Amino acid sequence: MNPIRKKRLTIVLFLLVGIGVAVGLTTYALRQNINLFYDPSQIAAGEAPVDVRIRAGGMVEEGSVVRDPESLKVVFRVTDFNASVPVEYVGILPDLFAEGQGVVAMGKINGRGRFVADQVLAKHDENYMPPEVADALEKASKGQNKAGETAQPESY
């Protein structure tokens, strides 16, 4: 093989290996930062992974907020009106957090099936609801008809 071609081939191979390593490291870094959204029905059905950071959202169930008087710990339930999930949070809740309001919590599901949040986000005005929460509530409401029976799946 000609020395010039051999040198070019070596350079091209090093570039390909370098690009492959860079893409692999980038993919690995991004994979750890993905927060998938799960609604309460999916979490209650066991579809959400345990000990993996996820987002959960829905409406704060009426009468479910319990505050610890000696700390900042708050326990409440998030529902999509089909299922509800208990959420633990230690910290200061947003000013707009209230029962019956939309909320998105970020955290992990522990071994007891309770969602332990490290961040809670509440809607910012009367007309806004996070898209994931709106979709989850819409799916939940389509799953039941007026008689309380499950609706037949739509055909496409």
GUFI-205983 format. One record per residue (C-alpha): x, y, z; residue in three letters. Coordinates in pm, 1 decimal. Last residue first. Layout:
! residues N
+----------+----------+----------+---------+
!       px !       py !       pz ! residuo !
+----------+----------+----------+---------+
!        X !        Y !        Z !     ALA !
...
+----------+----------+----------+---------+
! end
This chain:
! residues 156
+----------+----------+----------+---------+
!       px !       py !       pz ! residuo !
+----------+----------+----------+---------+
!  -5841.9 !    407.7 !   1322.6 !     TYR !
!  -6063.4 !    222.4 !   1562.1 !     SER !
!  -6156.6 !    369.1 !   1897.9 !     GLU !
!  -6140.6 !    140.1 !   2195.4 !     PRO !
!  -6476.3 !     47.6 !   2352.8 !     GLN !
!  -6561.8 !    257.6 !   2657.0 !     ALA !
!  -6514.5 !    133.7 !   3008.7 !     THR !
!  -6827.6 !    127.5 !   3217.4 !     GLU !
!  -6911.3 !    407.6 !   3459.5 !     GLY !
!  -7261.5 !    456.4 !   3316.6 !     ALA !
!  -7161.8 !    796.5 !   3177.3 !     LYS !
!  -6866.6 !    656.2 !   2982.4 !     ASN !
!  -6524.1 !    579.0 !   3119.6 !     GLN !
!  -6187.9 !    557.8 !   2943.0 !     GLY !
!  -6242.1 !    892.7 !   2772.4 !     LYS !
!  -6217.5 !   1066.9 !   3112.3 !     SER !
!  -5886.2 !    898.4 !   3191.8 !     ALA !
!  -5741.2 !    982.5 !   2850.9 !     LYS !
!  -5842.2 !   1348.2 !   2895.8 !     GLU !
!  -5694.0 !   1356.9 !   3245.5 !     LEU !
!  -5364.0 !   1215.1 !   3119.2 !     ALA !
!  -5354.9 !   1455.4 !   2823.1 !     ASP !
!  -5423.1 !   1758.3 !   3045.8 !     ALA !
!  -5155.0 !   1643.9 !   3292.7 !     VAL !
!  -4895.5 !   1600.7 !   3016.7 !     GLU !
!  -4985.8 !   1937.7 !   2862.9 !     PRO !
!  -4935.6 !   2124.1 !   3193.7 !     PRO !
!  -5260.1 !   2307.3 !   3279.0 !     MET !
!  -5316.1 !   2677.3 !   3217.9 !     TYR !
!  -5640.9 !   2872.8 !   3237.5 !     ASN !
!  -5658.2 !   2942.6 !   3611.4 !     GLU !
!  -5296.5 !   3052.2 !   3645.9 !     ASP !
!  -4944.6 !   2919.4 !   3714.7 !     HIS !
!  -5001.6 !   2545.8 !   3745.0 !     LYS !
!  -4810.0 !   2381.7 !   4025.9 !     ALA !
!  -4461.8 !   2227.7 !   4015.4 !     LEU !
!  -4329.2 !   1994.6 !   4282.8 !     VAL !
!  -3962.2 !   1895.7 !   4309.8 !     GLN !
!  -3785.7 !   1622.6 !   4507.6 !     ASP !
!  -4086.0 !   1395.1 !   4504.1 !     ALA !
!  -4105.7 !   1055.3 !   4673.3 !     VAL !
!  -4379.4 !    855.7 !   4497.1 !     PHE !
!  -4502.4 !    579.5 !   4724.9 !     ARG !
!  -4498.9 !    222.2 !   4597.7 !     GLY !
!  -4337.3 !     87.6 !   4915.9 !     ARG !
!  -4002.7 !     29.5 !   4736.6 !     GLY !
!  -3971.7 !    398.2 !   4644.9 !     ASN !
!  -4104.3 !    568.2 !   4333.2 !     ILE !
!  -3872.7 !    848.5 !   4230.0 !     LYS !
!  -3894.6 !   1225.5 !   4184.5 !     GLY !
!  -4055.0 !   1502.4 !   3983.4 !     MET !
!  -4404.8 !   1623.0 !   4066.7 !     ALA !
!  -4647.9 !   1785.5 !   3823.1 !     VAL !
!  -4957.9 !   1949.3 !   3968.5 !     VAL !
!  -5307.6 !   2046.5 !   3861.5 !     GLY !
!  -5538.8 !   2191.3 !   4125.9 !     GLN !
!  -5813.7 !   2020.6 !   4327.7 !     GLY !
!  -5627.5 !   2068.0 !   4653.5 !     GLU !
!  -5383.9 !   2356.3 !   4639.1 !     ALA !
!  -5032.7 !   2444.3 !   4519.6 !     PHE !
!  -5033.2 !   2800.5 !   4382.9 !     LEU !
!  -4776.0 !   2925.1 !   4634.6 !     ASP !
!  -4532.5 !   2647.7 !   4538.1 !     PRO !
!  -4457.6 !   2390.7 !   4810.3 !     LEU !
!  -4169.5 !   2442.5 !   5050.8 !     ILE !
!  -3973.1 !   2128.8 !   5117.0 !     GLY !
!  -4006.2 !   1758.7 !   5188.6 !     VAL !
!  -4243.3 !   1585.9 !   4949.9 !     TYR !
!  -4421.8 !   1253.2 !   4973.6 !     GLU !
!  -4673.4 !   1157.2 !   4703.8 !     VAL !
!  -4947.2 !    894.5 !   4730.0 !     PRO !
!  -5084.7 !    780.8 !   4393.3 !     VAL !
!  -5442.7 !    797.6 !   4271.1 !     SER !
!  -5637.8 !    600.3 !   4015.6 !     ALA !
!  -5918.2 !    666.4 !   3768.0 !     ASN !
!  -5980.6 !   1034.6 !   3849.4 !     PHE !
!  -5631.0 !   1131.0 !   3723.3 !     ASP !
!  -5515.8 !   1152.0 !   4083.2 !     THR !
!  -5227.2 !   1286.0 !   4291.0 !     VAL !
!  -5237.3 !   1214.1 !   4664.0 !     ARG !
!  -5073.9 !   1423.2 !   4935.7 !     PHE !
!  -4797.8 !   1396.1 !   5196.4 !     VAL !
!  -4608.2 !   1706.0 !   5309.1 !     VAL !
!  -4281.9 !   1716.2 !   5502.3 !     LYS !
!  -4159.3 !   2065.4 !   5594.9 !     LEU !
!  -4109.2 !   1968.4 !   5957.7 !     SER !
!  -4276.3 !   1968.2 !   6300.3 !     GLU !
!  -4639.4 !   2017.0 !   6198.2 !     PRO !
!  -4622.0 !   1743.4 !   5930.4 !     ASP !
!  -4863.0 !   1846.8 !   5656.0 !     ARG !
!  -5136.6 !   1619.2 !   5522.6 !     VAL !
!  -5295.9 !   1699.9 !   5185.0 !     VAL !
!  -5553.5 !   1435.8 !   5085.6 !     SER !
!  -5879.2 !   1623.3 !   5139.7 !     GLY !
!  -5940.5 !   1680.4 !   4767.5 !     GLU !
!  -5696.5 !   1489.7 !   4546.7 !     GLU !
!  -5423.3 !   1701.6 !   4388.5 !     VAL !
!  -5486.8 !   1673.6 !   4014.6 !     MET !
!  -5253.1 !   1498.2 !   3776.9 !     GLY !
!  -4884.6 !   1455.5 !   3726.1 !     GLY !
!  -4591.2 !   1225.8 !   3769.4 !     ALA !
!  -4241.5 !   1296.1 !   3638.8 !     ARG !
!  -3970.8 !   1029.7 !   3656.7 !     ILE !
!  -3636.3 !    966.9 !   3828.3 !     ARG !
!  -3570.0 !    592.1 !   3847.6 !     VAL !
!  -3591.2 !    406.2 !   4181.2 !     ASP !
!  -3889.0 !    194.1 !   4066.3 !     VAL !
!  -3993.5 !    209.2 !   3699.2 !     PRO !
!  -4349.0 !    316.4 !   3610.7 !     ALA !
!  -4583.2 !     53.3 !   3464.9 !     GLU !
!  -4689.0 !    -77.0 !   3807.0 !     GLY !
!  -5063.4 !    -35.0 !   3747.1 !     ALA !
!  -5075.1 !    238.5 !   4014.0 !     ALA !
!  -4799.5 !    429.2 !   3829.0 !     ILE !
!  -4980.0 !    399.5 !   3495.2 !     GLN !
!  -5310.3 !    513.4 !   3647.0 !     SER !
!  -5135.0 !    801.5 !   3827.3 !     PRO !
!  -4995.7 !    945.1 !   3500.4 !     ASP !
!  -4635.3 !    881.5 !   3399.5 !     TYR !
!  -4396.9 !   1132.1 !   3240.4 !     PHE !
!  -4040.5 !   1032.5 !   3148.0 !     LEU !
!  -3747.7 !   1227.7 !   3288.6 !     ASN !
!  -3441.8 !   1190.6 !   3063.8 !     ILE !
!  -3113.2 !   1303.0 !   3219.4 !     ASN !
!  -2941.1 !    963.1 !   3241.7 !     GLN !
!  -2994.4 !    889.9 !   2872.6 !     ARG !
!  -2842.6 !   1225.4 !   2778.7 !     LEU !
!  -2505.2 !   1138.6 !   2930.8 !     ALA !
!  -2494.0 !    792.6 !   2768.4 !     TYR !
!  -2590.6 !    932.9 !   2428.9 !     THR !
!  -2322.1 !   1200.9 !   2452.5 !     THR !
!  -2058.0 !    945.1 !   2554.9 !     LEU !
!  -2149.8 !    715.8 !   2264.1 !     GLY !
!  -2156.5 !    999.9 !   2011.0 !     VAL !
!  -1811.5 !   1120.4 !   2123.6 !     ALA !
!  -1668.2 !    765.2 !   2116.3 !     VAL !
!  -1802.1 !    706.7 !   1765.5 !     GLY !
!  -1667.9 !   1042.1 !   1644.3 !     ILE !
!  -1322.8 !    958.3 !   1780.3 !     GLY !
!  -1329.4 !    607.5 !   1625.1 !     VAL !
!  -1432.6 !    753.6 !   1289.1 !     LEU !
!  -1163.9 !   1023.7 !   1307.4 !     LEU !
!   -895.8 !    767.9 !   1401.2 !     PHE !
!  -1000.6 !    548.4 !   1107.1 !     LEU !
!   -988.3 !    844.3 !    865.2 !     VAL !
!   -640.5 !    942.5 !    987.2 !     ILE !
!   -510.1 !    585.5 !    950.9 !     THR !
!   -658.2 !    558.3 !    598.9 !     LEU !
!   -494.0 !    886.4 !    501.0 !     ARG !
!   -152.3 !    767.3 !    630.3 !     LYS !
!   -186.3 !    434.1 !    445.7 !     LYS !
!   -287.9 !    616.9 !    128.4 !     ARG !
!     23.9 !    837.7 !    153.3 !     ILE !
!    247.9 !    536.1 !    227.2 !     PRO !
!    118.6 !    347.8 !    -84.1 !     ASN !
!      0.0 !      0.0 !      0.0 !     MET !
+----------+----------+----------+---------+
! end
